[in-house]
Amino acid sequence: MEKNEILPVVEKACAERGCTLVRIDADDDNNFDVTIGKEGGVSLEDCEAVHRAVLAAFDRDIEDYALTVGSEGISAEEADSLLAEDR
């Protein structure tokens, strides 16, 4: 999967949450690291919404990719930790 394929999905999901896309980093193994921003701060729910939008748009079994969504204020590891605490 190419970065240009995921970009419109992420931008739309960000806009729906009142967020902006800061950057998308990708490596040769289809690992995508999405960073979003929002005035007043990005919530965990914002990150989850963007993540779910990408999951809904692309079949991970077919596309074979990994995705993390975070903000400049929270790392992917911190977001994963918070999600684990909520479960």
C-alpha positions as CSV (number, residue, x, y, z in Angstrom):
1,M,0.0,0.0,0.0
2,E,1.3,3.5,-0.8
3,K,1.1,6.6,1.3
4,N,-1.0,8.3,-1.4
5,E,-3.7,5.7,-1.0
6,I,-4.1,6.2,2.8
7,L,-3.8,10.0,2.7
8,P,-7.4,10.8,1.6
9,V,-8.9,8.5,4.1
10,V,-6.8,10.0,6.9
11,E,-7.6,13.5,5.8
12,K,-11.3,12.9,5.7
13,A,-11.3,11.2,9.1
14,C,-9.3,14.1,10.6
15,A,-11.7,16.7,9.1
16,E,-14.7,14.8,10.6
17,R,-13.1,15.1,14.1
18,G,-11.9,18.7,13.7
19,C,-8.3,17.6,13.5
20,T,-5.5,18.2,11.0
21,L,-3.0,15.8,9.6
22,V,0.5,16.7,10.7
23,R,2.3,13.9,8.9
24,I,2.3,10.3,7.7
25,D,5.5,8.4,7.9
26,A,5.8,5.1,6.1
27,D,8.5,2.5,5.7
28,D,9.2,-0.2,3.1
29,D,7.3,-2.8,5.3
30,N,4.0,-0.9,5.0
31,N,4.2,0.4,8.6
32,F,2.3,3.7,8.7
33,D,2.7,6.2,11.5
34,V,0.0,8.9,11.4
35,T,0.4,12.1,13.5
36,I,-2.6,14.3,13.9
37,G,-3.2,17.7,15.6
38,K,-6.1,19.7,17.0
39,E,-6.4,23.0,18.6
40,G,-7.0,22.3,22.3
41,G,-5.4,18.9,22.0
42,V,-6.0,15.6,20.4
43,S,-8.1,13.1,22.4
44,L,-7.7,9.4,22.4
45,E,-11.1,9.2,20.8
46,D,-9.7,11.3,17.9
47,C,-6.9,8.9,17.3
48,E,-9.3,5.9,17.5
49,A,-11.6,7.5,15.0
50,V,-8.8,8.0,12.5
51,H,-7.5,4.5,13.1
52,R,-11.0,3.0,12.6
53,A,-11.5,4.9,9.4
54,V,-8.4,3.5,7.9
55,L,-9.3,0.0,9.1
56,A,-12.7,0.3,7.5
57,A,-11.2,1.4,4.2
58,F,-8.4,-1.2,3.8
59,D,-8.4,-4.9,4.5
60,R,-5.3,-5.6,6.6
61,D,-5.2,-9.2,5.3
62,I,-5.1,-8.1,1.7
63,E,-3.0,-4.9,2.1
64,D,-0.7,-6.3,4.8
65,Y,0.0,-3.0,6.7
66,A,0.4,-1.8,10.3
67,L,-1.0,1.5,11.5
68,T,-0.4,3.7,14.5
69,V,-2.2,7.0,15.1
70,G,-1.0,9.5,17.6
71,S,-0.5,13.2,18.2
72,E,2.5,15.4,18.8
73,G,1.5,15.4,22.4
74,I,1.1,11.6,22.9
75,S,3.2,8.9,21.5
76,A,1.9,5.7,20.0
77,E,3.2,3.8,23.0
78,E,1.3,6.1,25.4
79,A,-1.9,5.7,23.3
80,D,-1.6,1.9,23.4
81,S,-1.1,2.1,27.2
82,L,-4.2,4.2,27.6
83,L,-6.2,1.9,25.4
84,A,-5.1,-1.1,27.5
85,E,-6.2,0.7,30.7
86,D,-9.6,1.3,29.2
87,R,-10.2,-2.4,28.4
